[in-house]
Amino acid sequence: MSKYDKQRLIEVMQRLDKTFKPRLAENIHNTPQMGGILNSKGTAGYNPDTSKQDKEYAAMNKKTNDPTKEEMASLLQNKFQGMADENIEFDIAAAIYWFASDYHGGQNSNLYSALSTSDYRPSPMHSSIEDDESETATQMYQELINTFGGAQEHSVDEVFGWSAKEKETKGNNEKIEAAKQEIQKYNFNRIFFMPAKNADANDLKQSKVVRINGITQELPLLAELLPQLFDVNQGASSIRMKSGANEYEGMIPLNWANILRGTDGYINQDQAVQRLNQELDGFSQKMGMQEQQEEEFVPHDSYTVSNSGGYEIMLSDDGDAAKVRDAFGSDNPETSDWLEIVYVSGKPVIDPSGYNIPLSHVMRIR
């Protein structure tokens, strides 16, 4: 498991402990073996006046519209139709079950009815939808909250602790995959244009701009991710095109030349798809590098070289690596990449061939 994944796992566990488990454990206990729902005192039925916790629970339930099982199922089927998920019906049942379990308003409510008639039964070890359900089921659960009401601390982004930067990265990754599907189906002959025989420079420019505006509308995700290809100020390049048994000579926007022009001088559809996929993969890698470079430095220890200089030390979660940052004595402080911690003569040392910092010589920052 990577350092990032490990840290994320710890954050998720902490958030789940604070967000889901205390409320579920205190206010409602799912006991299908006993055929019903127990309130916070362990008695059958639900009485919002039995305790302070139950009053808070009842107040929270007032935020929902108390939808029927059919209304929730219809919403999710329409919202998530077309997903390549063979377990879609199972995900819908799980999302409805946990939403009804978390937000029902008592035995006379529609949500309680949806809960008691559900065919879905979670493991007795599970206390929320996050314990073992798919990401799709979790998204469906959030959709029910967004549509019918509920406590907003159940936001998927918040539960998983996604920062604004991480949500941006996640969204860009989804756009990249969608853009790849977009270009897979596209006919790149559409980028080709033929100016009139007597066209002057202004006519050529106008034809180019019209073509670029057209493909911007046809390939909106690609235009967002690779804007340099859609710059209306770029030049134009000559190229040949085959259409059936016919061949034509014309122009394409200059920035597309390396992508579209094959070795024979004609537009090459397969080459275009391949090279655009490479461009998109490069964009994704660049985002990953930027995110890695922007990782927050959290100092755990310090190491003094002399009275005129020293370092701050950040240890990885698994204790196998460290980052070193100039603490003082430098006009241009720098932060290292992750450096391996190696055992030398039985003692841990950070980067023996470089910084060579014995861990026994560092001081914990309090």
N, C-alpha and C positions, 0 to 999 in steps of 0.2 A: 504494500500500500504506500502511495506517495505521501510526502509530508503534507501536502495540501489536502489530500483526502482525509488523512488522519485528523488534522485540525478541524476540518469541516464536520467530521463524524462527531467529535467532541462537542462542537457548537450545537449541532442538531440535537444531540442527546440532552444537553442542558436546556435548550429551548423547549423541547417536548416535555421535559420534567416540569418546567415552569408554566407551560401553556395548557397542555392537555391533561396530564395525569392527575394533578391535584384536584381539578374540578370534577373529572370523571370519577375519581375514587371517592370524593366526598359527597357528591350530589346525586350520582346515579350509578348503579351497579348492574351490568348486563348479566343476567342469570337465566338464559334460555332453558336450563334444566328445570327451573322452578316455574317456568311458564309465564314470566312476567317481568316487570321492572320494580326494583326496590328503591325506596327513597333513602335519604341520608341516615335515617334511623333504622333502616333494615326491615321496615314493614312494607307489606304489599300496598300498591296504589300510590297515588301522589297527592299530597296535600301541601300547597305552597305556604301554609302558615305554620308548619310543624317546626321550622327552625330558621335561623338567620340565613344559613346556607341555602335552604330551599326557597326562601324569599328572593334571594339574589338570583337563583336559578329561574324562578318564575318571571322575574323582571327581564332577564335575558331572553326568555322565550317570547315575550311580547314584541320583540324586534322582528320576529318572523311573520310571514303571511299565512302560516299554517296550510301549505299546499297539500293537495291529495297525492297519493302514490301515482296516479295516472298522469297528473300534471307534471310531476317531476320526471317521470319516465319519458314523456313526450318531449319535454325540454331537452333532455340529454341526448335522446335519439336524433333530434333535429340538429343540435349543436355539434355533435360529434359524428355525424353520419359520414361515411366515406373513409373513416380511419381504417388502416390495414391492421386491425386488431381482432383476432378471432375470439377473444374473451370480452368483447364489448358489452354483451348482456350481463356477464358476471361483474364487470366494472360498474355498470349502471346500478345493479342490485346492491353492490357494496357501498357505493356513494349514497344511495337513498337510505340504506340501513343506518349508516353512521350519522348522516344528517338528522334523521328522525330520532336516533338515540340521543344525540347531543341537544336537540332543540324542541322536542315534543312538549306540549303544554298540559299533559295529563291524559287520562283515559278517554276523555270525550273529544280529543283533538284528532285532526286528520293525520298528523305525523305519528301519533301513538298507534293509530290504525295501520299505517304503513309499516311501522316497526313490528307490530304483532303478527302481521300477515306475510312478512318477508320470508322468502325461501332461503335467503342468505343467512348463514350462521358462522360467525367468526370463532376462532380458537379462544378458549377460556383464558389463555395467556395474553390476549390482545385487548388493549384498552382504548385504542383509537385507530382511525383509518391509516395513520402513518406507520403502524407497527409492521404490517406485512403486505399492504396492497400496492398495486402498480401506480406509476406516476399518472396514468390516465385516470384511474379511479380518484386519485387525490385532486386532479384538475376538475373532475366532475363535481366533487364535493365542494370545491371553491366556487364553481359555477352556480350551484344551488344556493350558496351563501350570497353571492352577488345578486341573484335574481329574487330570492325569497326572503333574504335577511338573515342575520346571525352575527355572532361576535366576530369582529374583523381581525382579532388576533389569530384567527385560523388561516390567514392569508398564506398561500403556498410559498410566496417569496419570503415572508417573514419567518415562517416555520423553519425553512431551510437556511435562513440567515443570509440570503443573497444580497450583496451590496448593490448599489446603483451601477457600479462598474461591471459587476458579475452579471447582472441582468442584461446590461448592454451587450456583453460578450455572448451570452446565451442567445439573445435575440439575433445578433449578427450571424452566429453559427446556423441558426434556423433559416435565415435569409440565404446564406450560402448554399445550403442544401436545396432550397426552393429554386434558387437561380440556376443551379445545375440541371434541375428538371426543366426549367424554362428554356435553356439553350439546347437541350437534347431534342426538343420538338421543333426548333426554329429552322426556317429555311433561310440560309445566309445569303442566298442570291438576292434577297430583298434589300440588302445594303448597297447593292450595285445601282448606279444611275448613269444615264447617258445624256450629256449636255447636247443641245442642238449644235449642228455643224458650224454655224456662224456665231456661237456663243462667245461673249467676251468674258473678262475676269469677273465682272459683277454677276453675270448670268451663272457662271460656274459656282461662284460663292453661294448664290441663292439656292441653286440645285442641291448643293452639299448640305446647307442648313435645313432645307426641307426634309432631306433624307435622314439627317441626324435626329431631327424632331420626331420623325416617324418611328424610327427604331427605339427612341427613348420611350415612346408610348407602348411599343410592342414588347420591350424588354425592361420593364421598370425596376426590377430587383437588380439586374446587372448594372443598370445605369446608376443605381444608388451605391453599389459596392465598388464598381470600377468606373468612376466618373470621367477619367481621362479619355476613355473611348468615345465619350459623348460630348466632348468639348466642341462647341460650334466654331471655335476659332482655329481649329486644326486645319491643315492643308488637305489636299486631295492627291490620290495616287492612281495611276492607270492600272487596269487589270482586265482580264478576259473572263467571260462567263459562258458556261454551256447550259442550255435549257432545251432538253429533249435533243432533237437532231440539229438544233440551231446553235450558232456561236456568235457572241457579241463582244465588242470592245467598248469599254467605258471607264468609269471611275468609282472609287470608294474613298471614304474618309481616310486620311493618311495614317492615323493611329491604329486602324484595322488591318493595315497592309501585312504586317508580320503574322497576324492571326489567320487571315483569309487566303493569302496568296500561296499556292502550292509551288512545287519545284518546276512545274510546267507553265507557270504564269496564270493559271486559272484559279477561280475560287474553289477551295477544297473544303467541302462540308465536314468530313470526318476530322480533318486537321483543325478546323475552327473549334469544334466541340472539345477536342483534346487540349488545345492550347488555352482555351478559356477556363477549362477545369483546372489547369495548372495555375493560371492567374488567380483563381478563386482560392485554391489551396495555399498559394503564397500569401494571400491576404489573411487567411485564417492563421497561418504560422506567425505572421507579423503581429497580429492581435495577441497571440499567446506570448510572444516575446515581450511585447509592451506590458502585458499584465504581470509577467514575471519580474520585469524591471521595476514596476511600480509597487511591488510587494512591500508592505510596511516593515520597517526595521524596528524590532522591539528588543532593546538591549537587556541581556540577563546578567552579564558579568563585565568587568573591566580589567584591563591588563596594562600596567605601567611599565614602559620601557626605561624611562628616566624622568628626571624632573622637567624635561622639555618636551616630552611626548608620550603618547599611549593610545590604546585602542578600547573600543567597546565591542563586546562579544554577544552575538545572538545565536543561541543553540537551536538546532532542529528539534522537532517533537520526539523523534526516535533516538536522539542523542548521538547520531552517527556523523553529523556534519555541523558546521558553524559558519556564520558570516562575520567578517571583521570590518569595523568602520573606524576611521580616524576619529579619536575623541578630542585631542587637543595637540597643539604643536605643529599643525599643518595649515597652510593657507588655502589649500584645495582639498578638503576632506573627501575621501572616496570610500565606497562600500564594496567589498569583495563579492564574488559569486559564492555559492555554497562550497565550502572547503571540507575535505574529508578529515575526520578525526582518526588518527592512526595510533596504535599502541607501539611505543618504542621502549624496549627494555621493561615491558610490563606497565608502562605509564602512558596515559592518553595525551596526545599532542596534536594541536591543530596545525595542519599543513606543514609537516616536518621539513619539506624541501623549499618552503617559501617563508611564511610568517614564523613558523617554528615556535608556537606558543604552547607551553606545557599547561594543561588545565589545572595542575596543582598550584600554579602561580597566579591564577586569576582570582579576582575578588567579586563575590556576589553583590549585585546592585540591589539594595533594599528599597 
